[in-house]
Structures are given as structure tokens and as C-alpha cells.
Amino acid sequence: MTVKPDWLRVKAPQWQRVGSVKETLRDLGLNTVCEEASCPNIGECFHAGTATFLIMGPACTRACPYCDIDFEKKPQPLDPTEPQRLAKAVSRLQLNHVVITSVNRDDLPDGGASQFQRCIQEIRLLTPKTTIEVLIPDLCGNWQALELIIQAEPEVLNHNTETVPRLYPRVRPQGNYGRSLQLLQRTRALAPWIYTKSGIMVGLGETHEEVREVMRDLRQVDCDILTIGQYLQPSQKHYPVKEFISPLQFDTWGEDGQSLGFLQVVSSPLTRSSYHAEQVRALMEHYPRTKPRQSSL
């Protein structure tokens, strides 16, 4: 694999705190995308007492060549106790903001939307002041399933476009760029009080202008928050890194995003979808939204 530049080095974490988070996760039988997807920020986030919970996993029904989550194992039936165990972890870790994501579960009629809904509801019961962000798959375009998640009222709904349209056949062969944009657009139409978010990886062979085009497309569907981070090849069998993007270019994209009207743009080599996700609480205070009383959702 290509040698990483100096700006992709991460600080060594304080393993005592990391160990305590891992102990909680193991005790409650939970998965995190931090571990399953080999996130480079795992030490920093675990040290800070935060984690992005991976539900319905760890086996995925898709085989995206960039992702380190296992797709060779057979997905198991949903565990009805998972939402309660997740809520207990949020309470035990005293999280102010929690991120819930999942593997793709194309084997389920609703893509796992009902499990997202139950997880949100259980957290609301146990820690009602915790703000909730969900990072969801495209649900195969099942918009009734999307409504189930929206009805549970997460503060933030995140769905990643991941890369530029030209690279979808190679990088995200089972995904659909237009469908991803439509998911974000429908969320905005159904629940304008929910903050929408998306993220892309760079260094996969895209051009800088193609990245800007994705940013413009996301603003066309009124996406609020954008994350841009460097793709890192998990192993030799995964899609190769084509380029390491300089921090200066990430800064330029961040400025471009702000000028396009995103409420928040997090753009740096080590940025990931849920990296420093808790900062959205400050954004919510600065740009408050409330659900209209007459809404049926």
C-alpha cells in the first residue's frame, strides 16, 4: 500500500479510557463502526468517551470494495434486545450526543428501519436529553421505511454519498447516487426540522471539480452538514488509494462548502462521518429548529 504522509499520523490514545469504553461495549454485547471499519480516530474518540454504535451487524449484505466491514458472514436475525442494550450503553457512558449507524441489511423488508426506530425510542426513554444522530443506508429506496426512522425524530439524519457519481460502479456498485440524494431530499421534505448530513471520501481517483459538483448537488437537496475525509485503504484486498489529498485542499473544500451555504463543513484528512459529531449540538443552538405542532410525523 502507498506510504501515508505525515499529516495522516494520529496521536497515541490513553488506553485506560479506551479500555473502559471497550469494556462497556463488550459487557453489553454491542458493536461499533469505530472497530468494525478500522477507523483511524478510534483512540481519540474512545478516549473522549464517544463511539458510533453499529447496529444489526457486524455482517453486511453489500460488498463495497473500500469498506472493512465483513460481508462474507451471513447476516443474523435482528436481536430484539439490542435497542435496550444500546440505550444502557448511552446511559452508562453518559453521552450527550450519540451516533447510531448500521450495516446494509438488504435482506430485511424495511432495510432495518424499524430497528433504528426502536433504538431511538429506547434512548429517549432512558436518556431523554441525549441528542441522536443516525447514519443510515439507502434502504434500497424504500421511502416508507425512511418514514419509520423520521417518525422517531432523530435530531440529525446522515446518509453518505461516499464518492462522486463517476466512481460509483467501481467504489459503490450496489449504491445509486441519485437514490442517495433523493433520500436526503425526502427527509428534508418530510421533516424540515431534522438536520440532514452527508459525507464523502476523497483520494479514490475523483477530480477536485467532481467533489465540488457533489457539494453543489447536496446543497440542491438542502443538505445542512457535510464531512470530507481522506480514504485510507484498510488492506491490500481493498480498493487502492489513488491520491493523498493535501490539508490545504481540504481547507479549500471547506471554504467552498461554507460559500455554498452548508451550516457546517468538516473537511480534513482524518475526518470521518461521525468524527466530532457532538459538535452538532452547538450548531443546533445557533440554528434552532422546532417541529411544527400540526405535523403528522
N, C-alpha and C positions, 0 to 999 in steps of 0.2 A: 504493500500500500504506500501511497505518497506520504513523504515525511511532513508532519504538521509544522506550521510556522510557530514562532514564539507566542504570538497573540492568542493561540488556542490552548495554552497551558492553563491549568486550573490549580487553585491553591489546595493543599492537602487539608482535609477536614479534621475536626476534632472528633475522633472516633468514639469517644464516650457518649456524646449526644447522638451520633449516628446510630450507635448500638441500641440506645434506648428507644428510638423510633422503630428500628427493625424489630426489637423485642415486642413492641405493641402490635406491629403488623403480623408477626408470626403467632402471637398469642391469640389473635382474633381471626387468624386464617385468611388474611387479606393480601391482595397483590397490589403492587404499584407499577405504573408505567416507568417510573424512575429506574427500577431494577430490570423489568422485563425488556425495555427498549434501550438499555445501556446508556442512559442519559449522562452526559459529561458533568452535569451540575448536581448529581445526586448527593455528593458530600456537602455542598453548600446548603442545599435545601433541607436535607435531613438534620444538619447542624442547627438550622433555624427552626426546626420542629415542624416543617411542612412536607407534604407529599401529595402527589397526584394519584388518586386511587384508580386502579384498573378493575372494573367490574366485568363479570361474565367471562372471565378468562381463566388462564392465560392463552388458550388456543384460539387462533384467528381463522376465519373461513376464507381470507384472501391471502395472496402471496406477493405483496408489494416488494420489489427487489431491494428497496432502500431500508426496509424495516427489520428490526432484530427480534420482533415478537414471533413466537413459534406458530407456524401454520401447518406443521406436519402432524400434530396431535389432533385427535378427534374432539371437537367441542362437546362439552358435557351439558346435561340438562341444567337449567337455572336453579340456583340454590335459593330457596325461599327465605333462608335466614341471613343472606348476605346484606340486605339493606339494614337490618338491625345491628349486625356486626360492624358495618361501616359507620353507622351513627355513633356507636360506642367508641370507635377509634377517634372520631372527630372530637367527641367529648373528652376522652382521655388525654388527647394531645392538645386540648384547649385551642383549637384552631379558630381564628377569626374569619378566615376565608378558606374554602375547600374547593378543590377541583376534582371532578369525577369524570373519568373517560372510560372507554371500553374498547375491546377488540371488535372487529366486524363480526356480526352474528347473522349472516345472510341465511342461515338455516332456520331462523325464527320468523314467524309470520310478520311480527312488528319490528324485526331487527333489534329487539331488546329494549324498545322504548318503554315498555311497562316496568322493566327493572330500573331504568333511570328514574321513572316517576316514583316508584316506591322508595328508592334511596333518598330522593329529595324529601319526600314526606316524612321519613323516619328521622332525618337530620333536623327538620323543622320541629318535630316533637321533642327531641332531646336537647338541642342547642338552637333555639329559635333566632338568636342574634347572629349566628354564623351566616355569612353571605356565601352563596353557592354558584359555582361556575361548572357547566357541563361542556365537555368536549366530545361531540357526538359524531358517529359515522353518518354516511349519507342516507342510511335506511332504505337503500335501493329505490329512492324516490317515493316512498310510502308516506304521503303527507298527512294521512290520518294518524299514523304513528308519531309523526312530529308533533301533532297537536297534543298527544298524551304527555309529552315532555313539557311543552309550553304550559299546559294546564297546571303543572306542579309549580310553576313560577320560579325557575332559577333566576338569579339576578343577571347572569351572563350566559349566553349560548354561543359556544365556539364550534366552528366547523372549518377545518383546514382545507384550503385549495391545494396545498402542498407544493405544487410546481406550476410551470407555465403550460398552456394548452398543448404546445408542440411536443412536449416531452411525455404527455400522459400515456401514449401507447407503450413506452418503454419503462417509465417510472411508476405509473399508477394504472396498469392495464385494465383493472376491474372498476376503476373510477370513471367519472364523467364530469368534466369541467363545468359544463352548463348546468348539470344537476346540482353541483355544489353551490353555484351562485344562486340557483333557484331556491335551495334550502334556506339560505340566508335571507333572500328576498321575501320568502313566505313568512319567515319568523318575524321580520320587521312589520309585514302587513297584518299578521295575526296579533302580535303583541309588541307594539311600538315602545312600551315601557321597558322591555328587556334589551340589555346592551348586547349587540352582536359583535363577534370577533372571528378573525381568521388568521391563518399563518402560512408562510411559505418557506421552503428550504432553498438555498442557493448553492452554487458550486456543482450543479448537476449537468451543466452544459448550456444553460439558458444565457441569453444576452441581457445586458443591463436594461435595454429598452423593453424587452419582454417582461421583465419584472415590473417596470413602470406601467405597462399595459394591464397586468393583473391588478395592480393597485387602483388603476382607474376603473376597471371592471367592478372591483369590490366597493368602490365609492358609488358606482351606479346603482348598486343594490343597498346603499346606505349603511354599509358596514362601519361600525364605530371604532374598532380596535384592530390593529394589525401587528403581527410579530414576524420578523425576518431573521433567520439564523443560518449559519453555515452547516451544510450537510457534512456529516462525518461517516465514513464507511465502517460499519460495525465489524466486518470480517472480509476476508478475501472472496467469499462467495457472494457478497452483496454488490450492488451497483457501485461502480468506482467513482471516486471524487474526480471531477474534471478540472476543478479550479478552486484554489483557496482565495476567497474574496478578502480584500484589504479592509481594515477597520474604517478607513476613510470613505470607501464606497458605501459601507453600511450607514455611516453618518449622512451621506448624501441621500440615500433612500429614505432615511428618517426625516430629513428636511422635506423631501418630495412629498412624503405621506402627510406631513403636517400642512403643507400648502394645499393638498387635495381636500383637506377637511376631516381627516380622521381625528377623533377625540384623543387617541393615544397611539403612538407608534413606538414599538420596542424593536430596535434594529441593531444587532451586534453579532459578532461571530458565535458567541456562546448562547445566544437567545434561543429558547425553545418555547413551545406553545404556552406552557404554564409557568415559565420562569418568572419569578417575582409577580405572580398573578395577583397576589394580595394587594398590590398597588392599585388595583381597580377600585378599592374602597374609597381612596382619595378622589378618584375620577368621579365616582358616584356622588360624592359630596359636592363636587364642583359643578357637575352637570346632572342634577337630580331629576329623576323621572318617577312618576307615580301611575299606578294602574287606574284607569277611569272606572268609576263605580258602575257604569252601565255595561261594562264589558261582560260578555258571556263566558269568557275563558277563565 
